[in-house]
Amino acid sequence: MAKLDGAKVLVIGGASGVGLAVASAALEAGAEVVIGSSQAPRVEAAAGKLGKGATGRAVDVRNEASVAAFFEAAGPFNHLVFTAGDWGHMFGPTRDLDVEASKARMEIRYWGAARAAKHAIRQIDKDGSITLTGGMLAHRPMPGAPLTTASAHTTEGLAMGLARDLAPVRANAVCLGLILSEQVQSMGEATIKSFTANLPLPRGGTVEEAAEAYLYLMRATYVTGQIVRVDGGGSLV
Ligand SMILES: NC(=O)c1ccc[n+]([C@@H]2O[C@H](COP(=O)([O-])OP(=O)(O)OC[C@H]3O[C@@H](n4cnc5c(N)ncnc54)[C@H](OP(=O)(O)O)[C@@H]3O)[C@@H](O)[C@H]2O)c1
């Protein structure tokens, strides 16, 4: 299996949560890491926390010029991990959908990922990889969230399309169940339990457990166009 020793890994969304855990695991595996997210002070604090081998730069994936500048500054690199996402809601009964507000919710997770892929391809090594981030609502729809399910599918579809279009650069996605990032922990224990109690592994996953999947996809040189689920078995129930 390919090592990450000496590889350069870019993590957009790396200021917190799953992205920060991926950055930390990649560093531990010997990579040089560049993290990016929209709030400069958070990027600086996170890069400082990661320590030697890590740097950071602000990037707002809603803005193509900002994305272009991020990749230009990064220069040639090996792997891109994209975990950027906002936590606005796309929930509600279909008859009450606010279509315009829902469109805006696609700006980071979907269009942001597309912008990142467009500019990444100008600098990425031909043996490198892009890993996007989706969610289990793609496969386990629930009442009141049809757009969230549809949006989660767009991530997986984009990864599969990129795998054909950008080959030999590999493109995959990680599909997350409930992962206990700070954002998720702020939902409170009762809510978390309500989502996880019936899982084969009846708890939320840690950000470190989620990071394993990204490390695998960076190293797995014969894997492209795939979706790796990290969901405590949630897709089985
Ligand atoms: N945790 C879960 O259970 C779970 C489940 C399914 C899917 N997901 C998805 O997985 C991803 C990571 O989740 P997480 O729990 O680690 O969330 P998180 O801690 O909120 O991480 C999201 C990161 O995205 C960055 N970001 C937000 N807007 C941005 C923008 N416009 N441009 C660039 N970066 C931006 C944020 O930093 P700034 O504020 O500095 O921009 C933050 O560091 C998210 O897309 C989330 O929706 C998570």
PDBQT file of the ligand as one rigid body, heavy atoms in Angstrom, charges set to zero:
ROOT
HETATM    1  N1  LIG A 301     -20.325  14.854  11.514  1.00  0.00    +0.000 N 
HETATM    2  C1  LIG A 301     -21.308  14.158  10.975  1.00  0.00    +0.000 C 
HETATM    3  O1  LIG A 301     -22.017  13.396  11.633  1.00  0.00    +0.000 OA
HETATM    4  C2  LIG A 301     -21.590  14.266   9.493  1.00  0.00    +0.000 A 
HETATM    5  C3  LIG A 301     -22.530  13.385   8.917  1.00  0.00    +0.000 A 
HETATM    6  C4  LIG A 301     -22.769  13.462   7.552  1.00  0.00    +0.000 A 
HETATM    7  C5  LIG A 301     -22.106  14.404   6.781  1.00  0.00    +0.000 A 
HETATM    8  N2  LIG A 301     -21.223  15.261   7.383  1.00  0.00    +0.000 N 
HETATM    9  C6  LIG A 301     -20.522  16.241   6.550  1.00  0.00    +0.000 C 
HETATM   10  O2  LIG A 301     -19.144  16.040   6.710  1.00  0.00    +0.000 OA
HETATM   11  C7  LIG A 301     -18.449  17.282   6.639  1.00  0.00    +0.000 C 
HETATM   12  C8  LIG A 301     -17.568  17.440   7.882  1.00  0.00    +0.000 C 
HETATM   13  O3  LIG A 301     -18.382  17.401   9.030  1.00  0.00    +0.000 OA
HETATM   14  P1  LIG A 301     -17.848  17.887  10.447  1.00  0.00    +0.000 P 
HETATM   15  O4  LIG A 301     -18.756  17.300  11.460  1.00  0.00    +0.000 OA
HETATM   16  O5  LIG A 301     -16.393  17.675  10.545  1.00  0.00    +0.000 OA
HETATM   17  O6  LIG A 301     -18.190  19.462  10.334  1.00  0.00    +0.000 OA
HETATM   18  P2  LIG A 301     -17.383  20.767  10.782  1.00  0.00    +0.000 P 
HETATM   19  O7  LIG A 301     -16.540  20.526  11.978  1.00  0.00    +0.000 OA
HETATM   20  O8  LIG A 301     -18.385  21.863  10.822  1.00  0.00    +0.000 OA
HETATM   21  O9  LIG A 301     -16.380  21.013   9.549  1.00  0.00    +0.000 OA
HETATM   22  C9  LIG A 301     -16.769  21.698   8.417  1.00  0.00    +0.000 C 
HETATM   23  C10 LIG A 301     -15.618  22.610   8.006  1.00  0.00    +0.000 C 
HETATM   24  O10 LIG A 301     -16.002  23.290   6.816  1.00  0.00    +0.000 OA
HETATM   25  C11 LIG A 301     -15.464  24.599   6.875  1.00  0.00    +0.000 C 
HETATM   26  N3  LIG A 301     -16.255  25.464   6.011  1.00  0.00    +0.000 N 
HETATM   27  C12 LIG A 301     -17.522  25.906   6.206  1.00  0.00    +0.000 A 
HETATM   28  N4  LIG A 301     -17.878  26.745   5.217  1.00  0.00    +0.000 NA
HETATM   29  C13 LIG A 301     -16.813  26.820   4.383  1.00  0.00    +0.000 A 
HETATM   30  C14 LIG A 301     -16.568  27.533   3.185  1.00  0.00    +0.000 A 
HETATM   31  N5  LIG A 301     -17.489  28.345   2.648  1.00  0.00    +0.000 N 
HETATM   32  N6  LIG A 301     -15.365  27.403   2.582  1.00  0.00    +0.000 NA
HETATM   33  C15 LIG A 301     -14.414  26.573   3.116  1.00  0.00    +0.000 A 
HETATM   34  N7  LIG A 301     -14.592  25.882   4.255  1.00  0.00    +0.000 NA
HETATM   35  C16 LIG A 301     -15.784  26.008   4.878  1.00  0.00    +0.000 A 
HETATM   36  C17 LIG A 301     -15.581  24.994   8.346  1.00  0.00    +0.000 C 
HETATM   37  O11 LIG A 301     -14.616  25.954   8.751  1.00  0.00    +0.000 OA
HETATM   38  P3  LIG A 301     -14.896  27.555   8.654  1.00  0.00    +0.000 P 
HETATM   39  O12 LIG A 301     -16.044  27.832   9.533  1.00  0.00    +0.000 OA
HETATM   40  O13 LIG A 301     -13.615  28.171   9.098  1.00  0.00    +0.000 OA
HETATM   41  O14 LIG A 301     -15.168  27.839   7.219  1.00  0.00    +0.000 OA
HETATM   42  C18 LIG A 301     -15.284  23.669   9.037  1.00  0.00    +0.000 C 
HETATM   43  O15 LIG A 301     -13.927  23.571   9.368  1.00  0.00    +0.000 OA
HETATM   44  C19 LIG A 301     -19.514  18.351   6.507  1.00  0.00    +0.000 C 
HETATM   45  O16 LIG A 301     -19.713  18.645   5.132  1.00  0.00    +0.000 OA
HETATM   46  C20 LIG A 301     -20.742  17.674   7.032  1.00  0.00    +0.000 C 
HETATM   47  O17 LIG A 301     -21.923  18.198   6.510  1.00  0.00    +0.000 OA
HETATM   48  C21 LIG A 301     -20.942  15.200   8.701  1.00  0.00    +0.000 A 
ENDROOT
TORSDOF 0
